[in-house]
Amino acid sequence: MAPKRYVFPPRKQRPVTNMLTDEEAMNTHIGREIEELLVQHSGMSGIHPLRNAHDAFASRALLTQTAEKTLDIQYYIWKEDLSGSLMLKSVKDAADRGVRVRLLLDDNGITGLDNSLYEMNLHDNIEVRLFNPFSNRWFKWIGFITNFPKLNRRMHNKSFSVDKKASIVGGRNIGDEYFGAGTGLMFADLDVLLIGPVVNDISEDFDTYWNCSLSIPVDQIVKYSENRTQKALPLKFKEVQNDSSAANYINLIRESNFIYQLFNEELRLEWADVKLVSDNPLKVLNRTKPRQLLTNQIREAIGQPKKEVILVSPYFVPTKAGVDLFRTMAERGVDVRILTNSLDATDVKIVHAGYEKRRKALLKAGIKLYELKRISTDVDFKEQTGPFGSSGSSLHAKTFSVDRLRVFVGSFNFDPRSIHLNTEMGVVIESKNLAREIQELFGDRIPENTYEVTLDERERLNWTERIEGKLKVYSKEPKTRLIQRILLWFLSKLPIERLL
């Protein structure tokens, strides 16, 4: 039976807009600055990993300040918090200078931002579109009840492109937990700053999403009272300017190592062949061909692993097919190591149930499993989170390396939602250096920040923790309560794996 097709109600004509031409992009500050580098490394792209949370914010802020012609921004989540408001103000400041801004956000991740986004859209140089929007703005959950098959499928892509010359792609959304702002749970995440040919591909991909039928102008979705026009944003920006926490955070960003390296021309770039992999947006409507799916593009880009696979996935739900895939690799002699969140560290407990039910099968197949510890729930404001574990962190980075030759960085989780439901994107990087860095982390930092999961002689799960050179073994999920473990067991028995 053919999949059911979902058609949006008739809407006003959406203007088609596109990225800059090559000539326009070259005639920008960034274009002129990197021209010589691109000539020296013809055909290759420059990569700078953004492991540190504060550097990740600083890089976006600096690119926004440097932009002269275009900002193309695409995210799954944009939060109404300190870093979200600071970034929104930075984007508006760029538009005030004459930069054309195209802001594409998934409608499931913008809670509380309707008025602000509507006002941003009133700016002559800003256009805001919402992907796969909900018609009910106050109670979006009603949409899940009335039209679950369509609205359950989201745009999980994350990209930030400036003047078609520099892009940031990776796992981070826009919000305090991604950028080390505030206190509490922080995400350990990973992005890459890119220049070179791959940026053109990312820009083309953005155009595909921006001009597709699923991307609706915000003023066709959000109802807004005219007597409130242009009031929400000035108040929000004024609150941020008067917030002492904002002042402290801005000072920390100014001390960012990224800013120091950039200003002193010491920013290290890895030059390599980089391939964009991305789902076509029509995946949400079940209208894609195999070559338009990220999973098939990754398979083509990396080939068949021969010696080693290191996978980092915060929401790891392998399913039976995934277990069989890893078992086949292990039988061929491939060393497979996987890092995911522990039950205590994960921010989405229900997803852990999909991993829990496959854990023993993976271990029996010879796969090595590591689960990130959540060390603290009270993070000092100055704590900067790295990509694979710091105080108070929950893993959010999505990356893997193959045979110490290729590395993937992007939005893709190894779970059914990423494979079948959401749209995803990322880059495959042909770099021995970056692959080696990930491999070295498993020999250096990973052991001290994780539990290694194993089976004892009676095939019972054990979690081994290293503390100052000593080993401590747990027979239950570490730092969890009995009720949590019972609930996890119950959820693992439900037929919900495909939705996770």
MARDREN-435202 format. One record per residue (C-alpha): x, y, z; residue in one letter. Coordinates in nm, 2 decimals, decimal comma, always signed. Layout:
// residues N
> px | py | pz | code
> X | Y | Z | a
...
// end
This chain:
// residues 500
> px | py | pz | code
> +0,00 | +0,00 | +0,00 | m
> +0,14 | +0,34 | -0,10 | a
> +0,21 | +0,58 | +0,20 | p
> -0,05 | +0,83 | +0,27 | k
> +0,03 | +1,18 | +0,13 | r
> -0,03 | +1,49 | +0,34 | y
> -0,11 | +1,81 | +0,17 | v
> -0,09 | +2,15 | +0,33 | f
> -0,39 | +2,38 | +0,30 | p
> -0,36 | +2,65 | +0,03 | p
> -0,12 | +2,93 | +0,14 | r
> +0,00 | +3,25 | +0,00 | k
> +0,27 | +3,24 | -0,26 | q
> +0,62 | +3,20 | -0,11 | r
> +0,89 | +3,38 | -0,29 | p
> +1,18 | +3,16 | -0,40 | v
> +1,52 | +3,30 | -0,29 | t
> +1,86 | +3,15 | -0,34 | n
> +2,22 | +3,17 | -0,22 | m
> +2,47 | +3,42 | -0,35 | l
> +2,65 | +3,36 | -0,67 | t
> +3,02 | +3,27 | -0,65 | d
> +3,12 | +3,62 | -0,76 | e
> +2,90 | +3,78 | -0,49 | e
> +3,03 | +3,55 | -0,22 | a
> +3,39 | +3,61 | -0,32 | m
> +3,34 | +3,99 | -0,29 | n
> +3,29 | +3,98 | +0,09 | t
> +3,52 | +4,02 | +0,38 | h
> +3,53 | +3,64 | +0,45 | i
> +3,56 | +3,56 | +0,08 | g
> +3,87 | +3,79 | +0,04 | r
> +4,03 | +3,66 | +0,37 | e
> +4,01 | +3,30 | +0,28 | i
> +4,08 | +3,33 | -0,10 | e
> +4,45 | +3,26 | -0,08 | e
> +4,39 | +2,96 | +0,16 | l
> +4,15 | +2,80 | -0,09 | l
> +4,39 | +2,84 | -0,37 | v
> +4,67 | +2,68 | -0,16 | q
> +4,44 | +2,38 | -0,08 | h
> +4,25 | +2,35 | -0,41 | s
> +3,95 | +2,12 | -0,40 | g
> +3,97 | +2,07 | -0,02 | m
> +3,77 | +2,22 | +0,26 | s
> +3,91 | +2,36 | +0,58 | g
> +3,78 | +2,22 | +0,91 | i
> +3,81 | +2,35 | +1,27 | h
> +3,64 | +2,13 | +1,53 | p
> +3,43 | +2,33 | +1,79 | l
> +3,46 | +2,11 | +2,09 | r
> +3,43 | +2,38 | +2,36 | n
> +3,09 | +2,52 | +2,44 | a
> +3,20 | +2,88 | +2,47 | h
> +3,40 | +2,86 | +2,15 | d
> +3,09 | +2,73 | +1,97 | a
> +2,89 | +3,03 | +2,07 | f
> +3,18 | +3,27 | +2,00 | a
> +3,23 | +3,13 | +1,65 | s
> +2,86 | +3,19 | +1,56 | r
> +2,87 | +3,54 | +1,71 | a
> +3,18 | +3,64 | +1,53 | l
> +3,06 | +3,50 | +1,20 | l
> +2,74 | +3,70 | +1,24 | t
> +2,93 | +4,02 | +1,31 | q
> +3,15 | +3,95 | +1,01 | t
> +2,86 | +3,88 | +0,77 | a
> +2,82 | +4,14 | +0,49 | e
> +2,56 | +3,99 | +0,26 | k
> +2,38 | +3,68 | +0,38 | t
> +2,30 | +3,47 | +0,69 | l
> +2,13 | +3,14 | +0,63 | d
> +2,04 | +2,97 | +0,95 | i
> +1,86 | +2,64 | +1,00 | q
> +1,79 | +2,47 | +1,34 | y
> +1,57 | +2,22 | +1,51 | y
> +1,56 | +2,41 | +1,85 | i
> +1,60 | +2,78 | +1,93 | w
> +1,54 | +2,85 | +2,29 | k
> +1,40 | +3,17 | +2,46 | e
> +1,69 | +3,18 | +2,71 | d
> +2,01 | +3,38 | +2,76 | l
> +2,22 | +3,25 | +2,47 | s
> +1,91 | +3,22 | +2,24 | g
> +1,82 | +3,59 | +2,30 | s
> +2,19 | +3,70 | +2,26 | l
> +2,21 | +3,51 | +1,93 | m
> +1,87 | +3,65 | +1,81 | l
> +2,00 | +4,00 | +1,88 | k
> +2,32 | +3,94 | +1,70 | s
> +2,12 | +3,82 | +1,40 | v
> +1,90 | +4,13 | +1,41 | k
> +2,21 | +4,36 | +1,44 | d
> +2,34 | +4,20 | +1,12 | a
> +2,01 | +4,27 | +0,94 | a
> +2,03 | +4,63 | +1,06 | d
> +2,36 | +4,65 | +0,88 | r
> +2,20 | +4,53 | +0,56 | g
> +2,27 | +4,16 | +0,57 | v
> +1,99 | +3,94 | +0,43 | r
> +1,88 | +3,69 | +0,69 | v
> +1,69 | +3,37 | +0,61 | r
> +1,60 | +3,19 | +0,94 | l
> +1,45 | +2,84 | +0,90 | l
> +1,33 | +2,67 | +1,22 | l
> +1,15 | +2,35 | +1,30 | d
> +0,82 | +2,45 | +1,45 | d
> +0,85 | +2,19 | +1,73 | n
> +1,15 | +2,36 | +1,89 | g
> +1,06 | +2,73 | +1,92 | i
> +0,85 | +2,73 | +2,24 | t
> +0,76 | +3,08 | +2,35 | g
> +0,92 | +3,25 | +2,04 | l
> +0,62 | +3,31 | +1,82 | d
> +0,60 | +3,68 | +1,89 | n
> +0,97 | +3,74 | +1,87 | s
> +1,00 | +3,55 | +1,54 | l
> +0,70 | +3,74 | +1,40 | y
> +0,87 | +4,07 | +1,48 | e
> +1,20 | +3,96 | +1,34 | m
> +1,01 | +3,88 | +1,02 | n
> +0,88 | +4,24 | +1,00 | l
> +1,24 | +4,36 | +0,94 | h
> +1,31 | +4,44 | +0,58 | d
> +1,61 | +4,22 | +0,57 | n
> +1,48 | +3,92 | +0,77 | i
> +1,26 | +3,64 | +0,66 | e
> +1,15 | +3,37 | +0,90 | v
> +1,00 | +3,04 | +0,79 | r
> +0,87 | +2,75 | +1,01 | l
> +0,92 | +2,39 | +0,89 | f
> +0,62 | +2,15 | +0,90 | n
> +0,43 | +2,39 | +1,12 | p
> +0,15 | +2,33 | +1,37 | f
> -0,18 | +2,51 | +1,31 | s
> -0,27 | +2,54 | +1,68 | n
> -0,01 | +2,77 | +1,83 | r
> -0,12 | +2,75 | +2,20 | w
> -0,15 | +2,37 | +2,23 | f
> +0,08 | +2,21 | +1,98 | k
> +0,02 | +1,87 | +2,14 | w
> -0,33 | +1,88 | +1,99 | i
> -0,16 | +1,86 | +1,65 | g
> +0,01 | +1,53 | +1,75 | f
> -0,33 | +1,39 | +1,84 | i
> -0,51 | +1,50 | +1,52 | t
> -0,23 | +1,46 | +1,27 | n
> +0,04 | +1,25 | +1,44 | f
> +0,19 | +1,07 | +1,13 | p
> +0,29 | +1,41 | +0,97 | k
> +0,37 | +1,62 | +1,27 | l
> +0,58 | +1,35 | +1,44 | n
> +0,83 | +1,39 | +1,16 | r
> +1,07 | +1,69 | +1,22 | r
> +1,36 | +1,88 | +1,07 | m
> +1,65 | +1,80 | +1,29 | h
> +1,91 | +1,97 | +1,07 | n
> +2,15 | +2,23 | +1,21 | k
> +2,36 | +2,47 | +1,00 | s
> +2,48 | +2,83 | +1,02 | f
> +2,62 | +2,98 | +0,70 | s
> +2,76 | +3,32 | +0,63 | v
> +2,81 | +3,48 | +0,29 | d
> +2,83 | +3,13 | +0,13 | k
> +3,19 | +3,12 | +0,25 | k
> +3,18 | +2,97 | +0,60 | a
> +2,94 | +2,73 | +0,77 | s
> +2,90 | +2,56 | +1,11 | i
> +2,75 | +2,21 | +1,11 | v
> +2,71 | +1,96 | +1,40 | g
> +2,50 | +1,86 | +1,70 | g
> +2,43 | +2,19 | +1,87 | r
> +2,10 | +2,37 | +1,87 | n
> +2,06 | +2,72 | +2,00 | i
> +2,02 | +2,73 | +2,38 | g
> +2,21 | +2,76 | +2,71 | d
> +2,28 | +2,39 | +2,76 | e
> +2,46 | +2,38 | +2,43 | y
> +2,68 | +2,68 | +2,49 | f
> +2,78 | +2,65 | +2,85 | g
> +2,55 | +2,94 | +2,97 | a
> +2,38 | +2,94 | +3,31 | g
> +2,39 | +2,66 | +3,55 | t
> +2,26 | +2,30 | +3,57 | g
> +2,27 | +2,03 | +3,31 | l
> +2,51 | +2,11 | +3,02 | m
> +2,54 | +1,91 | +2,69 | f
> +2,88 | +1,78 | +2,58 | a
> +2,86 | +1,85 | +2,21 | d
> +3,05 | +1,89 | +1,89 | l
> +3,03 | +2,11 | +1,58 | d
> +3,27 | +2,18 | +1,30 | v
> +3,35 | +2,52 | +1,14 | l
> +3,39 | +2,48 | +0,76 | l
> +3,53 | +2,68 | +0,47 | i
> +3,58 | +2,57 | +0,11 | g
> +3,38 | +2,37 | -0,15 | p
> +3,15 | +2,20 | +0,10 | v
> +3,01 | +2,53 | +0,21 | v
> +2,86 | +2,57 | -0,14 | n
> +2,69 | +2,23 | -0,10 | d
> +2,56 | +2,33 | +0,24 | i
> +2,42 | +2,65 | +0,09 | s
> +2,25 | +2,46 | -0,19 | e
> +2,10 | +2,22 | +0,07 | d
> +1,97 | +2,52 | +0,26 | f
> +1,80 | +2,65 | -0,05 | d
> +1,63 | +2,31 | -0,10 | t
> +1,48 | +2,33 | +0,25 | y
> +1,40 | +2,70 | +0,23 | w
> +1,21 | +2,68 | -0,09 | n
> +1,03 | +2,35 | -0,03 | c
> +0,65 | +2,32 | +0,03 | s
> +0,71 | +2,24 | +0,40 | l
> +0,87 | +2,57 | +0,49 | s
> +0,60 | +2,83 | +0,56 | i
> +0,65 | +3,20 | +0,63 | p
> +0,59 | +3,27 | +0,99 | v
> +0,34 | +3,55 | +0,92 | d
> +0,12 | +3,29 | +0,76 | q
> +0,12 | +3,07 | +1,07 | i
> +0,14 | +3,31 | +1,37 | v
> -0,15 | +3,54 | +1,46 | k
> -0,03 | +3,87 | +1,59 | y
> -0,21 | +4,17 | +1,73 | s
> -0,11 | +4,48 | +1,54 | e
> -0,12 | +4,69 | +1,85 | n
> +0,16 | +4,48 | +2,00 | r
> +0,38 | +4,51 | +1,69 | t
> +0,75 | +4,56 | +1,76 | q
> +0,72 | +4,54 | +2,14 | k
> +0,83 | +4,20 | +2,23 | a
> +1,18 | +4,21 | +2,08 | l
> +1,30 | +4,55 | +2,23 | p
> +1,18 | +4,43 | +2,57 | l
> +1,36 | +4,10 | +2,54 | k
> +1,69 | +4,26 | +2,42 | f
> +1,66 | +4,52 | +2,70 | k
> +1,62 | +4,25 | +2,96 | e
> +1,93 | +4,07 | +2,83 | v
> +2,14 | +4,39 | +2,83 | q
> +2,04 | +4,45 | +3,20 | n
> +2,10 | +4,09 | +3,31 | d
> +2,41 | +4,04 | +3,51 | s
> +2,43 | +3,68 | +3,40 | s
> +2,44 | +3,80 | +3,04 | a
> +2,73 | +4,04 | +3,12 | a
> +2,92 | +3,76 | +3,29 | n
> +2,86 | +3,52 | +3,00 | y
> +2,97 | +3,78 | +2,74 | i
> +3,29 | +3,83 | +2,93 | n
> +3,35 | +3,45 | +2,93 | l
> +3,29 | +3,45 | +2,55 | i
> +3,54 | +3,73 | +2,50 | r
> +3,80 | +3,51 | +2,68 | e
> +3,72 | +3,22 | +2,44 | s
> +4,02 | +3,04 | +2,30 | n
> +3,86 | +3,06 | +1,95 | f
> +3,86 | +3,44 | +1,96 | i
> +4,22 | +3,45 | +2,07 | y
> +4,33 | +3,21 | +1,80 | q
> +4,13 | +3,40 | +1,53 | l
> +4,26 | +3,74 | +1,62 | f
> +4,62 | +3,61 | +1,64 | n
> +4,58 | +3,41 | +1,31 | e
> +4,65 | +3,09 | +1,50 | e
> +4,32 | +2,91 | +1,42 | l
> +4,42 | +2,56 | +1,31 | r
> +4,24 | +2,43 | +1,01 | l
> +4,25 | +2,06 | +0,90 | e
> +4,23 | +2,05 | +0,52 | w
> +4,06 | +1,74 | +0,37 | a
> +3,80 | +1,62 | +0,13 | d
> +3,46 | +1,68 | +0,30 | v
> +3,13 | +1,55 | +0,17 | k
> +2,79 | +1,69 | +0,28 | l
> +2,53 | +1,42 | +0,35 | v
> +2,17 | +1,53 | +0,40 | s
> +1,81 | +1,40 | +0,38 | d
> +1,59 | +1,57 | +0,12 | n
> +1,31 | +1,76 | +0,31 | p
> +1,05 | +1,56 | +0,13 | l
> +1,15 | +1,26 | +0,35 | k
> +0,89 | +1,41 | +0,59 | v
> +0,62 | +1,33 | +0,32 | l
> +0,76 | +0,99 | +0,23 | n
> +0,85 | +1,12 | -0,12 | r
> +1,22 | +1,06 | -0,14 | t
> +1,43 | +0,83 | -0,36 | k
> +1,71 | +0,62 | -0,20 | p
> +1,99 | +0,85 | -0,31 | r
> +1,81 | +1,14 | -0,14 | q
> +1,85 | +0,98 | +0,21 | l
> +2,13 | +1,06 | +0,44 | l
> +2,18 | +0,69 | +0,55 | t
> +2,24 | +0,58 | +0,19 | n
> +2,48 | +0,88 | +0,13 | q
> +2,68 | +0,79 | +0,44 | i
> +2,70 | +0,42 | +0,34 | r
> +2,84 | +0,53 | +0,00 | e
> +3,08 | +0,78 | +0,15 | a
> +3,24 | +0,56 | +0,41 | i
> +3,22 | +0,22 | +0,24 | g
> +3,25 | -0,10 | +0,44 | q
> +3,45 | -0,07 | +0,77 | p
> +3,75 | -0,30 | +0,77 | k
> +3,93 | -0,26 | +1,11 | k
> +3,76 | -0,01 | +1,35 | e
> +3,44 | +0,18 | +1,41 | v
> +3,40 | +0,42 | +1,70 | i
> +3,05 | +0,55 | +1,74 | l
> +2,93 | +0,84 | +1,96 | v
> +2,56 | +0,88 | +1,99 | s
> +2,36 | +1,03 | +2,28 | p
> +2,03 | +0,87 | +2,19 | y
> +2,15 | +0,52 | +2,07 | f
> +1,86 | +0,29 | +1,97 | v
> +2,02 | +0,02 | +1,75 | p
> +1,71 | -0,20 | +1,69 | t
> +1,75 | -0,56 | +1,60 | k
> +1,88 | -0,46 | +1,25 | a
> +2,15 | -0,24 | +1,41 | g
> +2,26 | -0,52 | +1,64 | v
> +2,28 | -0,76 | +1,34 | d
> +2,49 | -0,49 | +1,15 | l
> +2,74 | -0,45 | +1,44 | f
> +2,75 | -0,83 | +1,50 | r
> +2,84 | -0,88 | +1,13 | t
> +3,12 | -0,62 | +1,16 | m
> +3,26 | -0,79 | +1,47 | a
> +3,25 | -1,13 | +1,30 | e
> +3,47 | -0,98 | +1,02 | r
> +3,72 | -0,87 | +1,28 | g
> +3,61 | -0,50 | +1,31 | v
> +3,67 | -0,35 | +1,65 | d
> +3,34 | -0,17 | +1,74 | v
> +3,33 | +0,07 | +2,03 | r
> +3,02 | +0,27 | +2,12 | i
> +2,97 | +0,57 | +2,36 | l
> +2,63 | +0,68 | +2,47 | t
> +2,46 | +0,83 | +2,78 | n
> +2,41 | +0,64 | +3,10 | s
> +2,06 | +0,63 | +3,24 | l
> +2,16 | +0,90 | +3,49 | d
> +2,31 | +1,13 | +3,23 | a
> +2,05 | +1,11 | +2,95 | t
> +1,80 | +1,39 | +2,92 | d
> +1,55 | +1,17 | +2,74 | v
> +1,49 | +0,87 | +2,96 | k
> +1,24 | +0,70 | +2,73 | i
> +1,50 | +0,67 | +2,45 | v
> +1,73 | +0,48 | +2,69 | h
> +1,47 | +0,21 | +2,70 | a
> +1,53 | +0,14 | +2,33 | g
> +1,90 | +0,10 | +2,40 | y
> +1,85 | -0,10 | +2,72 | e
> +1,67 | -0,38 | +2,54 | k
> +1,96 | -0,43 | +2,30 | r
> +2,25 | -0,39 | +2,54 | r
> +2,31 | -0,76 | +2,62 | k
> +2,28 | -0,86 | +2,25 | a
> +2,55 | -0,61 | +2,16 | l
> +2,78 | -0,72 | +2,43 | l
> +2,74 | -1,09 | +2,34 | k
> +2,83 | -0,99 | +1,98 | a
> +3,16 | -0,85 | +2,10 | g
> +3,07 | -0,48 | +2,09 | i
> +3,24 | -0,26 | +2,36 | k
> +2,99 | -0,03 | +2,53 | l
> +3,07 | +0,29 | +2,73 | y
> +2,81 | +0,51 | +2,91 | e
> +2,89 | +0,87 | +2,99 | l
> +2,87 | +0,96 | +3,36 | k
> +2,68 | +1,26 | +3,49 | r
> +2,93 | +1,39 | +3,74 | i
> +2,74 | +1,68 | +3,89 | s
> +2,40 | +1,85 | +3,87 | t
> +2,53 | +2,19 | +3,98 | d
> +2,78 | +2,33 | +3,73 | v
> +2,98 | +2,64 | +3,81 | d
> +2,89 | +2,92 | +3,57 | f
> +3,25 | +2,93 | +3,44 | k
> +3,26 | +2,55 | +3,36 | e
> +3,32 | +2,50 | +2,99 | q
> +3,19 | +2,17 | +2,86 | t
> +3,40 | +1,98 | +2,60 | g
> +3,27 | +1,72 | +2,35 | p
> +3,30 | +1,40 | +2,56 | f
> +3,24 | +1,48 | +2,92 | g
> +3,27 | +1,75 | +3,18 | s
> +3,11 | +1,82 | +3,51 | s
> +2,73 | +1,81 | +3,48 | g
> +2,73 | +1,71 | +3,12 | s
> +2,49 | +1,49 | +2,92 | s
> +2,63 | +1,36 | +2,59 | l
> +2,48 | +1,53 | +2,28 | h
> +2,76 | +1,50 | +2,02 | a
> +2,69 | +1,28 | +1,72 | k
> +3,00 | +1,15 | +1,55 | t
> +3,17 | +0,84 | +1,44 | f
> +3,50 | +0,74 | +1,29 | s
> +3,58 | +0,45 | +1,05 | v
> +3,92 | +0,28 | +1,02 | d
> +4,09 | +0,59 | +1,15 | r
> +4,04 | +0,74 | +0,80 | l
> +3,69 | +0,90 | +0,80 | r
> +3,49 | +1,10 | +1,05 | v
> +3,12 | +1,19 | +1,05 | f
> +2,99 | +1,50 | +1,24 | v
> +2,63 | +1,61 | +1,23 | g
> +2,28 | +1,59 | +1,36 | s
> +2,22 | +1,21 | +1,30 | f
> +2,16 | +0,99 | +1,60 | n
> +2,19 | +0,61 | +1,55 | f
> +1,82 | +0,56 | +1,62 | d
> +1,50 | +0,49 | +1,42 | p
> +1,38 | +0,85 | +1,45 | r
> +1,69 | +0,97 | +1,26 | s
> +1,67 | +0,69 | +1,01 | i
> +1,30 | +0,69 | +0,93 | h
> +1,12 | +1,00 | +1,06 | l
> +1,33 | +1,32 | +1,10 | n
> +1,54 | +1,49 | +0,84 | t
> +1,92 | +1,50 | +0,93 | e
> +2,24 | +1,64 | +0,79 | m
> +2,61 | +1,62 | +0,85 | g
> +2,96 | +1,60 | +0,69 | v
> +3,19 | +1,30 | +0,62 | v
> +3,55 | +1,41 | +0,66 | i
> +3,84 | +1,22 | +0,50 | e
> +4,09 | +1,30 | +0,78 | s
> +4,33 | +1,06 | +0,95 | k
> +4,41 | +1,34 | +1,21 | n
> +4,05 | +1,39 | +1,32 | l
> +3,98 | +1,02 | +1,32 | a
> +4,29 | +0,96 | +1,53 | r
> +4,18 | +1,23 | +1,78 | e
> +3,85 | +1,04 | +1,84 | i
> +4,04 | +0,71 | +1,88 | q
> +4,28 | +0,87 | +2,13 | e
> +3,99 | +0,99 | +2,34 | l
> +3,88 | +0,63 | +2,40 | f
> +4,23 | +0,56 | +2,53 | g
> +4,26 | +0,88 | +2,73 | d
> +3,95 | +1,07 | +2,85 | r
> +3,67 | +0,83 | +2,78 | i
> +3,77 | +0,57 | +3,05 | p
> +3,77 | +0,83 | +3,33 | e
> +3,44 | +0,99 | +3,23 | n
> +3,24 | +0,68 | +3,16 | t
> +3,12 | +0,34 | +3,29 | y
> +3,23 | +0,05 | +3,08 | e
> +2,94 | -0,20 | +3,05 | v
> +3,02 | -0,57 | +3,05 | t
> +2,86 | -0,91 | +3,11 | l
> +2,98 | -1,13 | +3,40 | d
> +3,00 | -1,51 | +3,39 | e
> +2,63 | -1,54 | +3,45 | r
> +2,55 | -1,29 | +3,17 | e
> +2,45 | -1,01 | +3,41 | r
> +2,53 | -0,65 | +3,33 | l
> +2,80 | -0,48 | +3,52 | n
> +2,91 | -0,11 | +3,51 | w
> +3,28 | -0,05 | +3,58 | t
> +3,39 | +0,30 | +3,69 | e
> +3,75 | +0,42 | +3,72 | r
> +3,82 | +0,65 | +4,01 | i
> +4,18 | +0,77 | +4,06 | e
> +4,32 | +0,45 | +3,91 | g
> +4,09 | +0,22 | +4,11 | k
> +3,79 | +0,02 | +3,97 | l
> +3,44 | +0,02 | +4,12 | k
> +3,19 | -0,22 | +3,98 | v
> +2,81 | -0,17 | +3,99 | y
> +2,55 | -0,45 | +3,93 | s
> +2,27 | -0,19 | +3,88 | k
> +2,24 | +0,12 | +3,66 | e
> +2,47 | +0,36 | +3,85 | p
> +2,32 | +0,65 | +4,05 | k
> +1,96 | +0,56 | +3,97 | t
> +1,66 | +0,47 | +4,18 | r
> +1,47 | +0,15 | +4,18 | l
> +1,16 | +0,32 | +4,04 | i
> +1,36 | +0,46 | +3,75 | q
> +1,49 | +0,11 | +3,67 | r
> +1,14 | -0,04 | +3,69 | i
> +1,00 | +0,23 | +3,46 | l
> +1,29 | +0,17 | +3,21 | l
> +1,22 | -0,21 | +3,21 | w
> +0,85 | -0,14 | +3,15 | f
> +0,91 | +0,10 | +2,86 | l
> +1,16 | -0,14 | +2,70 | s
> +0,87 | -0,39 | +2,67 | k
> +0,64 | -0,15 | +2,48 | l
> +0,63 | -0,16 | +2,09 | p
> +0,76 | +0,20 | +2,06 | i
> +1,11 | +0,14 | +1,93 | e
> +1,04 | +0,28 | +1,59 | r
> +0,93 | +0,61 | +1,74 | l
> +1,24 | +0,66 | +1,95 | l
// end
